């Protein structure tokens, strides 16, 4: 958490803001945008394992011992097994639309001879077929794929044995969000001059040609310049500071900021999505001792067009959250606590009510999103409510592998985690619980680069 009085946790008045044969393979990637299989590969895990521990359902189970959840539990000794009939399916909910790279099916002896892999953005479809075969081999199948989706299912149409369909594991990989920008993204640092204060900042134009340097601005400590005029700025020692960035025109509608506290030889700060997302921002902080840290938005938010970011957000979140990319479009994607639909009298005012009451919390939906009211003094509980872990045993509530396992949850915050460097983001005021925030602290800082996108 930021030092001094900079606390992204606080809302007002701050800078702030998870007989058998073993194995098998495959399933298809994820959806909404449609996927295509590019190759079948050896057992290579491509990307992040997205399906483990996620909610899974199936058309049937052989009996209560072989439920769908056992195909996504990471245990090769437990399995899902269907009824002994065609067709049958198993589906996993990734929680949001994710870029996909590979699916692995680990079949038990009862495998599929003919099956398809399908993706969708809604559990009821429509479904997009991304892989199909009538010559399934069983065992472990690894498929490299491309595309995206939230719901991924294996749809079996012909069994290879008299039994049903049975999977030890149904694994979906992907998640290009969270990609750390390459060195070329940051450019040279040899030209950064020494600082006459605490540290030097270099502002980078990463708008992809949308704006020239003369139309990318920074504002800090009473100064305001375009990159063309002055790409460097000295950061002074002071608590609770903000540095703003604009594209198009200074003090215009397209803007965002970072916040930080600096001592005479220290830096503590963060990027924040607590209130809204306005521009892609990423920072690279470097110390005199050689420590180098990156945080903020991942590379994909810089490479997508602005329209694509807004659309991708809407494709990735449940229906109630789509409005967040509409209320102040095209300028901002706002936090749910800032949208009238989640406030008293709004269509989604009771979004959290039943879940909160089930764990003994009597707070409004807007107070849960904003960690206000009684939750202002209970960071762990507010974080657990936003991450849908408040119903779990205390020892599991701050386990990142359990986060966002079902509704209701702060899907706005999850989206920014999915598209952040290291999956660290400030999506709500207490998002630093369990070390999930885009925050860093460094002694003897030398320079910082701030990449500004559009």
Protein Blocks (a to p, Z undefined) as FASTA:
>chain_A
ZZhjbdfkbmghiafbpacdeddedddddfklopadfbdcddddehjdfkgopacddfbd
fblmlcfklmmnopakbccdddddddddddddehiacddfbdcddddfbdcfbdcddddf
bfnbpaddfbdcfkbgghjdddddedddfbdcdddfbdfbfbdcddfbacdeehjehpac
dfklnopaklpccdfblbccddddfegomacfklcccdeehiacdfklomcdcddddehi
addddehiahiabdcdddddddfbbccddddfklocfbdcddddddfkopacdedjdfkl
mmpcfklmmmmmmmmpcfklmmmmmmmockbccdfklpmklmghiaklmmmmmmmmmnop
acdfklmmnopajllmmmklmmmmmnopmmpcfklmmgmklgopbccddfklmmmmmmcg
hhiacfbfklmgghlaccdddehifbdcddddZZ
